[in-house]
Amino acid sequence: MKGMPGMMIAAGLGVVGALCNWFYVQNQARNYETVSFVAIAPDAGINSGDRFREEHFVKVDVPRKFVGMLESVAVQWKVLKTVVGVRATRQHRDGELLLQSSLETPAQRDLSEKLSDDEVLFQVVVDSSTFISEHYNPDDEVQFFVPQYLEAVAAPNGPSQPSPVVGSTRTVGPFRILALGTRKGTREVATAYDRRPVRENVITIALKFPFDQQAEALFRLIGAGGSRGLRIIKHKGGNKAD
């Protein structure tokens, strides 16, 4: 029985030691809390114009105390789904971190980089009463229309024949969207990084130059609509993946 107090003391010290070790581990874990970022996977081979796919990326964990400004400029792993499907605006090296700036088309003055040698930029105002911008993104192909009766009314000498039924329409296109107002990437990306798009009812498209029949037809539609914005449609094939 004489050894019993010693055993109890030893057991108590063991419990105290275990608790101290647990608190130490917890404290170290807090010190080494990580933030996960998106990096380009080895052999991803991403070139300008390619669409990002999930297999293009790997997760990189950085201790929070070393993150610094990375959190405001690099893409975090938790928003990876907003990246998939976005077109790369430049070539990416294997192993580099993906930056938020890489998820947006270049600034307005640089949109010309997306044009062919025989294309020009053109802005079109769309009908705000029917246009839901969340359903459209840059690279979508769309068509425009106004009711044909408006075209007849807008003709220089008035309608040459009885006005068509109000509901009849004629479409012009397709045209490729380059930007929706200030938004040059997907709305999901803008939302993820708290960037509020402005004037998405004014869309920038690419037109052939010298102007072809489609462009001339678009100009007539705009003239027929007067101050009204054009209505817009997108077919199932819009924003095709490569």
C-alpha positions as CSV (number, residue, x, y, z in Angstrom):
1,M,0.0,0.0,0.0
2,K,3.0,2.3,0.5
3,G,3.5,2.4,-3.2
4,M,-0.1,3.5,-3.9
5,P,0.4,7.2,-3.2
6,G,3.4,7.2,-5.5
7,M,1.5,5.5,-8.3
8,M,-1.4,8.0,-7.9
9,I,1.1,10.9,-8.1
10,A,2.7,9.4,-11.2
11,A,-0.7,8.8,-12.8
12,G,-1.6,12.4,-12.1
13,L,1.6,13.7,-13.5
14,G,0.9,11.6,-16.6
15,V,-2.5,13.2,-17.1
16,V,-1.1,16.7,-16.6
17,G,1.6,15.9,-19.1
18,A,-0.9,14.7,-21.6
19,L,-3.0,17.8,-21.2
20,C,0.0,20.0,-21.6
21,N,0.9,18.2,-24.8
22,W,-2.6,18.5,-26.1
23,F,-2.7,22.3,-25.5
24,Y,0.8,22.6,-27.2
25,V,-0.4,20.7,-30.3
26,Q,-3.6,22.8,-30.5
27,N,-1.5,26.0,-30.2
28,Q,0.9,24.9,-32.9
29,A,-2.0,23.9,-35.2
30,R,-3.4,27.4,-34.8
31,N,0.0,28.9,-35.6
32,Y,0.1,26.7,-38.8
33,E,-3.4,27.3,-40.0
34,T,-3.3,27.3,-43.8
35,V,-5.0,29.0,-46.7
36,S,-5.4,27.0,-49.9
37,F,-4.7,28.6,-53.3
38,V,-5.0,27.4,-56.9
39,A,-1.8,26.6,-58.8
40,I,-1.2,25.4,-62.3
41,A,-0.7,21.6,-62.4
42,P,2.5,20.1,-63.8
43,D,2.2,19.5,-67.6
44,A,-1.1,21.5,-67.7
45,G,0.1,23.2,-70.9
46,I,-2.3,26.1,-70.7
47,N,-2.1,28.6,-73.6
48,S,-3.9,31.9,-74.2
49,G,-7.5,31.2,-75.3
50,D,-7.7,27.7,-73.7
51,R,-10.6,27.0,-71.4
52,F,-9.6,26.2,-67.8
53,R,-10.5,22.6,-66.7
54,E,-10.4,21.3,-63.2
55,E,-7.5,18.9,-64.0
56,H,-5.4,22.0,-64.9
57,F,-5.0,22.9,-61.2
58,V,-3.6,21.7,-58.0
59,K,-4.1,22.9,-54.4
60,V,-1.3,24.8,-52.6
61,D,-1.5,25.3,-48.9
62,V,0.2,28.4,-47.4
63,P,0.6,29.0,-43.6
64,R,-1.8,31.8,-42.8
65,K,1.0,33.8,-41.1
66,F,2.9,33.8,-44.4
67,V,-0.1,34.6,-46.7
68,G,0.3,38.4,-46.6
69,M,-1.1,40.0,-49.7
70,L,-1.7,36.7,-51.5
71,E,-5.2,36.6,-50.2
72,S,-6.2,39.7,-52.1
73,V,-4.4,38.8,-55.4
74,A,-4.4,35.0,-55.8
75,V,-7.3,32.7,-56.5
76,Q,-8.3,30.6,-53.4
77,W,-9.1,26.9,-53.8
78,K,-12.6,27.4,-52.2
79,V,-13.7,29.3,-55.4
80,L,-12.2,26.8,-57.9
81,K,-15.6,26.2,-59.5
82,T,-15.7,29.8,-60.7
83,V,-12.5,29.3,-62.6
84,V,-13.5,26.2,-64.6
85,G,-14.6,27.1,-68.1
86,V,-13.0,30.6,-68.1
87,R,-10.7,31.3,-71.0
88,A,-7.0,31.9,-70.2
89,T,-5.9,35.4,-71.3
90,R,-2.3,34.4,-71.5
91,Q,0.0,31.4,-71.4
92,H,0.5,29.9,-67.9
93,R,3.7,28.3,-66.6
94,D,3.4,25.0,-64.7
95,G,3.4,25.5,-60.9
96,E,2.6,29.2,-60.9
97,L,-0.2,30.5,-58.7
98,L,-3.4,31.6,-60.5
99,L,-4.0,35.3,-60.0
100,Q,-7.5,36.9,-59.8
101,S,-6.4,39.2,-62.7
102,S,-6.1,36.1,-64.9
103,L,-9.8,35.4,-64.7
104,E,-10.8,38.5,-66.5
105,T,-10.5,39.6,-70.1
106,P,-8.0,42.5,-70.5
107,A,-9.2,46.0,-69.9
108,Q,-11.4,47.8,-72.4
109,R,-8.5,49.3,-74.4
110,D,-7.1,45.8,-74.7
111,L,-10.2,44.1,-75.9
112,S,-8.8,44.5,-79.4
113,E,-6.5,41.6,-78.5
114,K,-9.5,39.4,-78.9
115,L,-10.2,40.6,-82.4
116,S,-9.2,39.2,-85.7
117,D,-7.5,41.5,-88.2
118,D,-10.8,42.0,-90.0
119,E,-12.9,42.8,-86.9
120,V,-13.7,45.9,-84.9
121,L,-15.4,46.6,-81.5
122,F,-19.0,47.8,-81.5
123,Q,-21.3,48.7,-78.5
124,V,-25.0,47.8,-78.6
125,V,-27.6,48.8,-76.1
126,V,-30.0,45.9,-75.3
127,D,-33.5,46.1,-74.0
128,S,-33.2,46.3,-70.2
129,S,-36.9,45.3,-69.7
130,T,-36.2,41.8,-71.1
131,F,-32.4,41.3,-70.7
132,I,-31.1,39.2,-67.8
133,S,-27.4,39.7,-67.9
134,E,-26.7,36.7,-65.5
135,H,-27.6,34.4,-68.4
136,Y,-24.8,35.8,-70.7
137,N,-21.0,35.9,-70.6
138,P,-18.2,37.0,-72.9
139,D,-17.6,34.6,-75.8
140,D,-21.3,33.9,-76.1
141,E,-22.7,34.1,-79.6
142,V,-26.0,36.0,-79.8
143,Q,-28.6,37.4,-82.2
144,F,-30.5,40.7,-82.0
145,F,-34.0,41.6,-83.1
146,V,-36.7,44.3,-83.1
147,P,-40.3,43.8,-84.2
148,Q,-40.5,44.2,-88.0
149,Y,-43.3,46.7,-87.7
150,L,-40.8,49.1,-86.1
151,E,-38.5,48.7,-89.2
152,A,-41.5,49.6,-91.4
153,V,-42.3,52.7,-89.4
154,A,-38.6,53.7,-89.4
155,A,-38.3,53.5,-93.2
156,P,-37.6,56.9,-94.9
157,N,-40.8,56.9,-96.9
158,G,-42.9,55.1,-94.4
159,P,-44.1,51.6,-94.8
160,S,-44.3,50.5,-98.5
161,Q,-46.8,47.8,-97.7
162,P,-49.2,47.0,-94.9
163,S,-47.4,46.6,-91.5
164,P,-46.6,43.0,-90.5
165,V,-48.2,41.5,-87.5
166,V,-46.7,43.2,-84.3
167,G,-45.4,39.9,-83.0
168,S,-43.3,39.1,-86.2
169,T,-39.6,39.6,-86.0
170,R,-36.4,39.3,-87.9
171,T,-33.1,38.4,-86.3
172,V,-29.6,39.5,-87.1
173,G,-26.4,37.6,-86.2
174,P,-24.8,35.7,-84.7
175,F,-22.3,38.1,-83.1
176,R,-19.7,37.3,-80.5
177,I,-19.9,39.1,-77.1
178,L,-16.6,40.6,-75.8
179,A,-17.9,42.3,-72.7
180,L,-21.1,43.2,-70.9
181,G,-20.7,46.7,-69.6
182,T,-17.6,46.6,-67.4
183,R,-17.8,42.8,-67.0
184,K,-15.2,41.0,-69.1
185,G,-15.5,37.6,-67.4
186,T,-18.2,35.5,-65.9
187,R,-20.6,36.9,-63.3
188,E,-19.6,34.1,-60.9
189,V,-16.0,35.4,-60.9
190,A,-17.2,39.0,-60.3
191,T,-19.4,37.9,-57.4
192,A,-16.7,35.7,-55.9
193,Y,-14.3,38.7,-55.7
194,D,-16.9,41.3,-54.9
195,R,-16.6,43.1,-58.2
196,R,-19.9,44.8,-59.1
197,P,-20.4,45.0,-62.9
198,V,-21.7,48.3,-64.3
199,R,-24.0,48.9,-67.3
200,E,-24.3,45.3,-68.4
201,N,-27.1,46.3,-70.8
202,V,-24.4,47.9,-73.0
203,I,-22.6,45.0,-74.6
204,T,-19.5,45.1,-76.7
205,I,-19.4,42.8,-79.7
206,A,-17.1,42.1,-82.7
207,L,-18.1,43.2,-86.2
208,K,-16.5,42.3,-89.5
209,F,-14.7,45.3,-91.1
210,P,-15.2,46.5,-93.8
211,F,-18.8,46.0,-92.6
212,D,-20.5,43.0,-94.0
213,Q,-24.3,42.4,-94.6
214,Q,-24.8,41.3,-91.0
215,A,-23.3,44.5,-89.7
216,E,-25.3,46.6,-92.0
217,A,-28.5,44.8,-91.0
218,L,-27.6,45.4,-87.3
219,F,-27.2,49.2,-88.0
220,R,-30.7,49.2,-89.6
221,L,-32.2,47.4,-86.6
222,I,-30.6,50.0,-84.3
223,G,-32.0,52.8,-86.4
224,A,-35.5,51.2,-86.5
225,G,-35.5,50.8,-82.7
226,G,-34.8,54.5,-82.1
227,S,-34.0,55.0,-78.5
228,R,-35.2,51.5,-77.6
229,G,-32.6,48.8,-76.8
230,L,-32.5,45.7,-79.0
231,R,-33.8,42.4,-77.8
232,I,-31.3,39.6,-77.7
233,I,-31.3,35.8,-77.9
234,K,-28.7,33.1,-77.3
235,H,-28.9,29.6,-78.8
236,K,-28.0,26.5,-76.9
237,G,-24.6,26.4,-78.6
238,G,-23.6,29.8,-77.2
239,N,-20.3,29.9,-75.3
240,K,-19.2,26.6,-76.7
241,A,-16.3,24.8,-75.1
242,D,-13.3,24.2,-77.3
